[in-house]
Amino acid sequence: MYKANLSGEQNSYYLQELLLSGLIVQERAEDGCLVYRTTQKGREYLGHYYQMMDLMELVQGRVNNVVAPTVARESVVFSS
C-alpha cells in the first residue's frame, strides 16, 4: 500500500473493484491473514496489458525516430 502511494480508503476501493471484476480472490492464509491471489482471468488480463504496453512502446519508438511526411488529409485512406 505504501509503495503504491495509496491511502487505506483507495486501497480498499481498488481491491473491491478487482474482486468484483474477478481479477483477484480473497483467501485466508494458515495464520489467519487475508491474502489476495490473482485469478486466471487476472493473469490473462495482465498478459494482455503487458502486450499493449509493449506495442505502445514500439509505436512510440517509431513515432520518435521517424519524421512523418506532410500529407493532405484528403489523400489519407484507411482500410479495415
C-alpha positions as CSV (number, residue, x, y, z in Angstrom):
1,M,0.0,0.0,0.0
2,Y,2.8,2.4,0.9
3,K,4.9,1.7,-2.2
4,A,1.8,2.3,-4.4
5,N,1.2,5.6,-2.6
6,L,-2.4,4.7,-1.8
7,S,-4.4,5.6,1.2
8,G,-6.3,2.9,3.1
9,E,-9.5,4.1,1.5
10,Q,-8.1,4.0,-2.0
11,N,-6.6,0.6,-1.4
12,S,-10.0,-0.8,-0.2
13,Y,-11.7,0.7,-3.2
14,Y,-9.3,-0.9,-5.7
15,L,-9.3,-4.2,-4.0
16,Q,-13.1,-4.3,-4.1
17,E,-13.1,-3.4,-7.8
18,L,-10.6,-6.2,-8.6
19,L,-12.6,-8.7,-6.5
20,L,-15.9,-7.7,-8.2
21,S,-14.2,-8.0,-11.6
22,G,-13.0,-11.5,-10.8
23,L,-9.4,-10.5,-11.4
24,I,-8.4,-11.5,-7.8
25,V,-9.8,-13.6,-5.0
26,Q,-9.5,-13.2,-1.3
27,E,-8.4,-16.1,0.9
28,R,-7.2,-16.7,4.4
29,A,-3.7,-17.9,5.0
30,E,-2.9,-20.6,7.6
31,D,-2.0,-17.9,10.1
32,G,-5.4,-16.2,9.6
33,C,-4.1,-13.2,7.5
34,L,-6.1,-12.2,4.4
35,V,-4.3,-13.0,1.2
36,Y,-5.2,-11.8,-2.3
37,R,-4.4,-14.0,-5.2
38,T,-4.6,-13.4,-8.9
39,T,-7.2,-15.5,-10.8
40,Q,-6.7,-17.0,-14.2
41,K,-8.8,-14.1,-15.6
42,G,-6.5,-11.7,-13.8
43,R,-3.4,-13.3,-15.2
44,E,-4.8,-13.2,-18.7
45,Y,-5.7,-9.5,-18.2
46,L,-2.1,-8.8,-17.1
47,G,-0.7,-10.7,-20.1
48,H,-2.9,-8.5,-22.5
49,Y,-1.9,-5.4,-20.5
50,Y,1.8,-6.1,-21.0
51,Q,1.3,-6.9,-24.7
52,M,-0.4,-3.5,-25.1
53,M,2.4,-1.7,-23.2
54,D,5.0,-3.4,-25.5
55,L,3.0,-2.4,-28.6
56,M,2.7,1.2,-27.3
57,E,6.5,1.4,-26.7
58,L,7.1,0.1,-30.2
59,V,4.7,2.6,-31.8
60,Q,6.1,5.4,-29.7
61,G,9.7,4.5,-30.7
62,R,8.7,4.6,-34.3
63,V,7.0,8.0,-33.9
64,N,10.0,9.4,-32.2
65,N,12.6,8.0,-34.6
66,V,10.8,8.8,-37.9
67,V,9.9,12.1,-39.3
68,A,6.3,11.8,-40.5
69,P,5.7,13.2,-44.0
70,T,3.3,16.0,-44.5
71,V,0.2,14.6,-46.1
72,A,-3.1,16.3,-47.0
73,R,-6.0,14.8,-45.0
74,E,-8.0,14.2,-48.2
75,S,-5.3,11.8,-49.5
76,V,-5.3,9.6,-46.5
77,V,-7.1,6.3,-46.9
78,F,-8.0,4.0,-44.1
79,S,-9.0,0.4,-44.8
80,S,-10.2,-2.3,-42.5
